[in-house]
Amino acid sequence: MEIEIVRQFTFSSSLQRMSVIVRQLGSDHFEIYTNGAPKMVASLCITDTGMD
């Protein structure tokens, strides 16, 4: 399985995070991986997904 890095967002001290978008070669499915300050990463998350 080969993984392609579609885009990299280098660490930004003002955003306190970095991210990378990847996909398996030949796939239309993308995944994003983010690393950074927990509070900043949590602020990007949807807290109410409507799943009760």
PyMOL Python script that loads the backbone (N, CA, C, O; Angstrom):
from pymol import cmd

cmd.read_pdbstr("""\
ATOM      1  N   MET A   1       0.845  -1.165   0.000  1.00  0.00           N
ATOM      2  CA  MET A   1       0.000   0.000   0.000  1.00  0.00           C
ATOM      3  C   MET A   1       0.901   1.242   0.000  1.00  0.00           C
ATOM      4  O   MET A   1       1.752   1.409   0.874  1.00  0.00           O
ATOM      5  N   GLU A   2       0.696   2.097  -0.987  1.00  0.00           N
ATOM      6  CA  GLU A   2       1.462   3.331  -1.075  1.00  0.00           C
ATOM      7  C   GLU A   2       0.578   4.503  -0.689  1.00  0.00           C
ATOM      8  O   GLU A   2      -0.579   4.585  -1.099  1.00  0.00           O
ATOM      9  N   ILE A   3       1.136   5.410   0.104  1.00  0.00           N
ATOM     10  CA  ILE A   3       0.415   6.581   0.574  1.00  0.00           C
ATOM     11  C   ILE A   3       1.004   7.826  -0.087  1.00  0.00           C
ATOM     12  O   ILE A   3       2.222   7.996  -0.144  1.00  0.00           O
ATOM     13  N   GLU A   4       0.134   8.679  -0.576  1.00  0.00           N
ATOM     14  CA  GLU A   4       0.543   9.937  -1.185  1.00  0.00           C
ATOM     15  C   GLU A   4       0.239  11.082  -0.217  1.00  0.00           C
ATOM     16  O   GLU A   4      -0.864  11.167   0.322  1.00  0.00           O
ATOM     17  N   ILE A   5       1.212  11.954   0.000  1.00  0.00           N
ATOM     18  CA  ILE A   5       0.972  13.166   0.763  1.00  0.00           C
ATOM     19  C   ILE A   5       0.408  14.190  -0.208  1.00  0.00           C
ATOM     20  O   ILE A   5       1.097  14.631  -1.129  1.00  0.00           O
ATOM     21  N   VAL A   6      -0.843  14.563   0.002  1.00  0.00           N
ATOM     22  CA  VAL A   6      -1.519  15.499  -0.889  1.00  0.00           C
ATOM     23  C   VAL A   6      -1.121  16.932  -0.558  1.00  0.00           C
ATOM     24  O   VAL A   6      -0.848  17.734  -1.450  1.00  0.00           O
ATOM     25  N   ARG A   7      -1.091  17.245   0.747  1.00  0.00           N
ATOM     26  CA  ARG A   7      -0.723  18.599   1.176  1.00  0.00           C
ATOM     27  C   ARG A   7      -0.214  18.572   2.605  1.00  0.00           C
ATOM     28  O   ARG A   7      -0.728  17.831   3.443  1.00  0.00           O
ATOM     29  N   GLN A   8       0.793  19.376   2.876  1.00  0.00           N
ATOM     30  CA  GLN A   8       1.326  19.512   4.225  1.00  0.00           C
ATOM     31  C   GLN A   8       1.131  20.950   4.691  1.00  0.00           C
ATOM     32  O   GLN A   8       1.374  21.900   3.947  1.00  0.00           O
ATOM     33  N   PHE A   9       0.696  21.084   5.912  1.00  0.00           N
ATOM     34  CA  PHE A   9       0.606  22.382   6.556  1.00  0.00           C
ATOM     35  C   PHE A   9       1.613  22.347   7.706  1.00  0.00           C
ATOM     36  O   PHE A   9       1.364  21.709   8.729  1.00  0.00           O
ATOM     37  N   THR A  10       2.733  23.022   7.544  1.00  0.00           N
ATOM     38  CA  THR A  10       3.779  22.982   8.549  1.00  0.00           C
ATOM     39  C   THR A  10       3.310  23.642   9.838  1.00  0.00           C
ATOM     40  O   THR A  10       2.320  24.374   9.848  1.00  0.00           O
ATOM     41  N   PHE A  11       4.020  23.379  10.909  1.00  0.00           N
ATOM     42  CA  PHE A  11       3.634  23.917  12.207  1.00  0.00           C
ATOM     43  C   PHE A  11       3.579  25.431  12.161  1.00  0.00           C
ATOM     44  O   PHE A  11       4.479  26.095  11.647  1.00  0.00           O
ATOM     45  N   SER A  12       2.497  25.956  12.713  1.00  0.00           N
ATOM     46  CA  SER A  12       2.319  27.390  12.833  1.00  0.00           C
ATOM     47  C   SER A  12       2.175  27.716  14.310  1.00  0.00           C
ATOM     48  O   SER A  12       1.273  27.205  14.975  1.00  0.00           O
ATOM     49  N   SER A  13       3.050  28.557  14.825  1.00  0.00           N
ATOM     50  CA  SER A  13       2.971  28.893  16.243  1.00  0.00           C
ATOM     51  C   SER A  13       1.699  29.673  16.559  1.00  0.00           C
ATOM     52  O   SER A  13       1.177  29.576  17.670  1.00  0.00           O
ATOM     53  N   SER A  14       1.193  30.443  15.599  1.00  0.00           N
ATOM     54  CA  SER A  14      -0.036  31.195  15.860  1.00  0.00           C
ATOM     55  C   SER A  14      -1.253  30.266  15.902  1.00  0.00           C
ATOM     56  O   SER A  14      -2.188  30.514  16.662  1.00  0.00           O
ATOM     57  N   LEU A  15      -1.251  29.199  15.094  1.00  0.00           N
ATOM     58  CA  LEU A  15      -2.353  28.234  15.099  1.00  0.00           C
ATOM     59  C   LEU A  15      -2.118  27.107  16.096  1.00  0.00           C
ATOM     60  O   LEU A  15      -3.056  26.409  16.479  1.00  0.00           O
ATOM     61  N   GLN A  16      -0.882  26.931  16.511  1.00  0.00           N
ATOM     62  CA  GLN A  16      -0.461  25.897  17.457  1.00  0.00           C
ATOM     63  C   GLN A  16      -0.787  24.492  16.961  1.00  0.00           C
ATOM     64  O   GLN A  16      -1.180  23.621  17.737  1.00  0.00           O
ATOM     65  N   ARG A  17      -0.618  24.286  15.654  1.00  0.00           N
ATOM     66  CA  ARG A  17      -0.868  22.952  15.095  1.00  0.00           C
ATOM     67  C   ARG A  17      -0.187  22.808  13.743  1.00  0.00           C
ATOM     68  O   ARG A  17       0.237  23.786  13.126  1.00  0.00           O
ATOM     69  N   MET A  18      -0.095  21.538  13.296  1.00  0.00           N
ATOM     70  CA  MET A  18       0.356  21.200  11.947  1.00  0.00           C
ATOM     71  C   MET A  18      -0.532  20.076  11.456  1.00  0.00           C
ATOM     72  O   MET A  18      -1.089  19.319  12.251  1.00  0.00           O
ATOM     73  N   SER A  19      -0.662  19.969  10.135  1.00  0.00           N
ATOM     74  CA  SER A  19      -1.542  18.939   9.570  1.00  0.00           C
ATOM     75  C   SER A  19      -0.945  18.402   8.279  1.00  0.00           C
ATOM     76  O   SER A  19      -0.104  19.035   7.640  1.00  0.00           O
ATOM     77  N   VAL A  20      -1.409  17.213   7.919  1.00  0.00           N
ATOM     78  CA  VAL A  20      -1.038  16.613   6.636  1.00  0.00           C
ATOM     79  C   VAL A  20      -2.273  15.910   6.086  1.00  0.00           C
ATOM     80  O   VAL A  20      -3.000  15.246   6.824  1.00  0.00           O
ATOM     81  N   ILE A  21      -2.506  16.060   4.781  1.00  0.00           N
ATOM     82  CA  ILE A  21      -3.606  15.380   4.096  1.00  0.00           C
ATOM     83  C   ILE A  21      -2.986  14.280   3.245  1.00  0.00           C
ATOM     84  O   ILE A  21      -2.068  14.536   2.466  1.00  0.00           O
ATOM     85  N   VAL A  22      -3.487  13.052   3.394  1.00  0.00           N
ATOM     86  CA  VAL A  22      -2.938  11.904   2.673  1.00  0.00           C
ATOM     87  C   VAL A  22      -4.065  11.091   2.029  1.00  0.00           C
ATOM     88  O   VAL A  22      -5.237  11.224   2.381  1.00  0.00           O
ATOM     89  N   ARG A  23      -3.674  10.259   1.092  1.00  0.00           N
ATOM     90  CA  ARG A  23      -4.602   9.283   0.514  1.00  0.00           C
ATOM     91  C   ARG A  23      -3.802   8.098  -0.007  1.00  0.00           C
ATOM     92  O   ARG A  23      -2.626   8.216  -0.352  1.00  0.00           O
ATOM     93  N   GLN A  24      -4.465   6.972  -0.051  1.00  0.00           N
ATOM     94  CA  GLN A  24      -3.855   5.787  -0.649  1.00  0.00           C
ATOM     95  C   GLN A  24      -3.865   5.998  -2.154  1.00  0.00           C
ATOM     96  O   GLN A  24      -4.868   6.455  -2.702  1.00  0.00           O
ATOM     97  N   LEU A  25      -2.776   5.677  -2.830  1.00  0.00           N
ATOM     98  CA  LEU A  25      -2.697   5.870  -4.277  1.00  0.00           C
ATOM     99  C   LEU A  25      -3.868   5.179  -4.971  1.00  0.00           C
ATOM    100  O   LEU A  25      -4.172   4.018  -4.696  1.00  0.00           O
ATOM    101  N   GLY A  26      -4.513   5.906  -5.866  1.00  0.00           N
ATOM    102  CA  GLY A  26      -5.641   5.364  -6.607  1.00  0.00           C
ATOM    103  C   GLY A  26      -6.974   5.497  -5.897  1.00  0.00           C
ATOM    104  O   GLY A  26      -8.004   5.106  -6.447  1.00  0.00           O
ATOM    105  N   SER A  27      -6.979   6.031  -4.707  1.00  0.00           N
ATOM    106  CA  SER A  27      -8.207   6.153  -3.920  1.00  0.00           C
ATOM    107  C   SER A  27      -8.740   7.580  -3.977  1.00  0.00           C
ATOM    108  O   SER A  27      -7.980   8.532  -4.152  1.00  0.00           O
ATOM    109  N   ASP A  28     -10.059   7.716  -3.826  1.00  0.00           N
ATOM    110  CA  ASP A  28     -10.681   9.040  -3.725  1.00  0.00           C
ATOM    111  C   ASP A  28     -10.919   9.417  -2.273  1.00  0.00           C
ATOM    112  O   ASP A  28     -11.486  10.474  -1.998  1.00  0.00           O
ATOM    113  N   HIS A  29     -10.498   8.573  -1.339  1.00  0.00           N
ATOM    114  CA  HIS A  29     -10.692   8.787   0.102  1.00  0.00           C
ATOM    115  C   HIS A  29      -9.469   9.499   0.672  1.00  0.00           C
ATOM    116  O   HIS A  29      -8.343   9.024   0.529  1.00  0.00           O
ATOM    117  N   PHE A  30      -9.698  10.633   1.314  1.00  0.00           N
ATOM    118  CA  PHE A  30      -8.620  11.408   1.913  1.00  0.00           C
ATOM    119  C   PHE A  30      -8.694  11.318   3.428  1.00  0.00           C
ATOM    120  O   PHE A  30      -9.776  11.177   3.996  1.00  0.00           O
ATOM    121  N   GLU A  31      -7.553  11.398   4.071  1.00  0.00           N
ATOM    122  CA  GLU A  31      -7.480  11.440   5.530  1.00  0.00           C
ATOM    123  C   GLU A  31      -6.611  12.615   5.922  1.00  0.00           C
ATOM    124  O   GLU A  31      -5.649  12.945   5.228  1.00  0.00           O
ATOM    125  N   ILE A  32      -6.949  13.245   7.035  1.00  0.00           N
ATOM    126  CA  ILE A  32      -6.140  14.340   7.551  1.00  0.00           C
ATOM    127  C   ILE A  32      -5.661  13.973   8.939  1.00  0.00           C
ATOM    128  O   ILE A  32      -6.421  13.469   9.765  1.00  0.00           O
ATOM    129  N   TYR A  33      -4.393  14.234   9.180  1.00  0.00           N
ATOM    130  CA  TYR A  33      -3.792  13.995  10.485  1.00  0.00           C
ATOM    131  C   TYR A  33      -3.313  15.341  11.014  1.00  0.00           C
ATOM    132  O   TYR A  33      -2.644  16.097  10.309  1.00  0.00           O
ATOM    133  N   THR A  34      -3.662  15.628  12.250  1.00  0.00           N
ATOM    134  CA  THR A  34      -3.320  16.903  12.873  1.00  0.00           C
ATOM    135  C   THR A  34      -2.624  16.654  14.197  1.00  0.00           C
ATOM    136  O   THR A  34      -2.991  15.750  14.948  1.00  0.00           O
ATOM    137  N   ASN A  35      -1.625  17.460  14.468  1.00  0.00           N
ATOM    138  CA  ASN A  35      -0.891  17.385  15.719  1.00  0.00           C
ATOM    139  C   ASN A  35      -0.741  18.802  16.247  1.00  0.00           C
ATOM    140  O   ASN A  35      -0.450  19.729  15.492  1.00  0.00           O
ATOM    141  N   GLY A  36      -0.943  18.961  17.549  1.00  0.00           N
ATOM    142  CA  GLY A  36      -0.772  20.286  18.116  1.00  0.00           C
ATOM    143  C   GLY A  36      -1.278  20.354  19.533  1.00  0.00           C
ATOM    144  O   GLY A  36      -1.509  19.333  20.181  1.00  0.00           O
ATOM    145  N   ALA A  37      -1.447  21.578  20.005  1.00  0.00           N
ATOM    146  CA  ALA A  37      -1.936  21.806  21.359  1.00  0.00           C
ATOM    147  C   ALA A  37      -3.345  21.221  21.484  1.00  0.00           C
ATOM    148  O   ALA A  37      -4.211  21.534  20.668  1.00  0.00           O
ATOM    149  N   PRO A  38      -3.587  20.384  22.485  1.00  0.00           N
ATOM    150  CA  PRO A  38      -4.894  19.730  22.622  1.00  0.00           C
ATOM    151  C   PRO A  38      -6.087  20.691  22.576  1.00  0.00           C
ATOM    152  O   PRO A  38      -7.107  20.386  21.958  1.00  0.00           O
ATOM    153  N   LYS A  39      -5.961  21.829  23.218  1.00  0.00           N
ATOM    154  CA  LYS A  39      -7.068  22.793  23.237  1.00  0.00           C
ATOM    155  C   LYS A  39      -7.362  23.318  21.826  1.00  0.00           C
ATOM    156  O   LYS A  39      -8.523  23.498  21.460  1.00  0.00           O
ATOM    157  N   MET A  40      -6.324  23.560  21.046  1.00  0.00           N
ATOM    158  CA  MET A  40      -6.503  24.073  19.688  1.00  0.00           C
ATOM    159  C   MET A  40      -7.076  23.000  18.762  1.00  0.00           C
ATOM    160  O   MET A  40      -7.942  23.289  17.936  1.00  0.00           O
ATOM    161  N   VAL A  41      -6.598  21.771  18.897  1.00  0.00           N
ATOM    162  CA  VAL A  41      -7.107  20.678  18.065  1.00  0.00           C
ATOM    163  C   VAL A  41      -8.571  20.395  18.422  1.00  0.00           C
ATOM    164  O   VAL A  41      -9.392  20.167  17.534  1.00  0.00           O
ATOM    165  N   ALA A  42      -8.896  20.409  19.709  1.00  0.00           N
ATOM    166  CA  ALA A  42     -10.276  20.173  20.147  1.00  0.00           C
ATOM    167  C   ALA A  42     -11.218  21.236  19.610  1.00  0.00           C
ATOM    168  O   ALA A  42     -12.386  20.950  19.348  1.00  0.00           O
ATOM    169  N   SER A  43     -10.733  22.452  19.442  1.00  0.00           N
ATOM    170  CA  SER A  43     -11.590  23.528  18.935  1.00  0.00           C
ATOM    171  C   SER A  43     -12.003  23.299  17.479  1.00  0.00           C
ATOM    172  O   SER A  43     -12.944  23.931  16.999  1.00  0.00           O
ATOM    173  N   LEU A  44     -11.308  22.401  16.770  1.00  0.00           N
ATOM    174  CA  LEU A  44     -11.640  22.082  15.380  1.00  0.00           C
ATOM    175  C   LEU A  44     -12.700  20.986  15.272  1.00  0.00           C
ATOM    176  O   LEU A  44     -13.260  20.759  14.199  1.00  0.00           O
ATOM    177  N   CYS A  45     -12.967  20.320  16.374  1.00  0.00           N
ATOM    178  CA  CYS A  45     -13.860  19.165  16.365  1.00  0.00           C
ATOM    179  C   CYS A  45     -15.326  19.571  16.486  1.00  0.00           C
ATOM    180  O   CYS A  45     -15.665  20.553  17.146  1.00  0.00           O
ATOM    181  N   ILE A  46     -16.173  18.801  15.842  1.00  0.00           N
ATOM    182  CA  ILE A  46     -17.616  18.971  15.974  1.00  0.00           C
ATOM    183  C   ILE A  46     -18.039  18.232  17.237  1.00  0.00           C
ATOM    184  O   ILE A  46     -17.836  17.023  17.350  1.00  0.00           O
ATOM    185  N   THR A  47     -18.625  18.956  18.186  1.00  0.00           N
ATOM    186  CA  THR A  47     -18.969  18.325  19.465  1.00  0.00           C
ATOM    187  C   THR A  47     -20.338  17.672  19.435  1.00  0.00           C
ATOM    188  O   THR A  47     -20.581  16.744  20.206  1.00  0.00           O
ATOM    189  N   ASP A  48     -21.252  18.125  18.567  1.00  0.00           N
ATOM    190  CA  ASP A  48     -22.588  17.548  18.478  1.00  0.00           C
ATOM    191  C   ASP A  48     -22.763  16.934  17.104  1.00  0.00           C
ATOM    192  O   ASP A  48     -23.053  17.633  16.133  1.00  0.00           O
ATOM    193  N   THR A  49     -22.585  15.632  17.026  1.00  0.00           N
ATOM    194  CA  THR A  49     -22.698  14.955  15.735  1.00  0.00           C
ATOM    195  C   THR A  49     -24.114  14.470  15.457  1.00  0.00           C
ATOM    196  O   THR A  49     -24.391  13.927  14.388  1.00  0.00           O
ATOM    197  N   GLY A  50     -25.008  14.665  16.420  1.00  0.00           N
ATOM    198  CA  GLY A  50     -26.392  14.243  16.227  1.00  0.00           C
ATOM    199  C   GLY A  50     -26.613  12.771  16.446  1.00  0.00           C
ATOM    200  O   GLY A  50     -27.698  12.261  16.166  1.00  0.00           O
ATOM    201  N   MET A  51     -25.610  12.075  16.940  1.00  0.00           N
ATOM    202  CA  MET A  51     -25.734  10.646  17.190  1.00  0.00           C
ATOM    203  C   MET A  51     -26.081  10.437  18.656  1.00  0.00           C
ATOM    204  O   MET A  51     -25.223  10.574  19.527  1.00  0.00           O
ATOM    205  N   ASP A  52     -27.338  10.104  18.927  1.00  0.00           N
ATOM    206  CA  ASP A  52     -27.798   9.901  20.305  1.00  0.00           C
ATOM    207  C   ASP A  52     -27.857   8.451  20.666  1.00  0.00           C
ATOM    208  O   ASP A  52     -28.224   8.108  21.790  1.00  0.00           O
TER     209      ASP A  52
END
""", "prot")
cmd.dss("prot")
cmd.show_as("cartoon", "prot")
cmd.util.cbc("prot")
cmd.orient("prot")
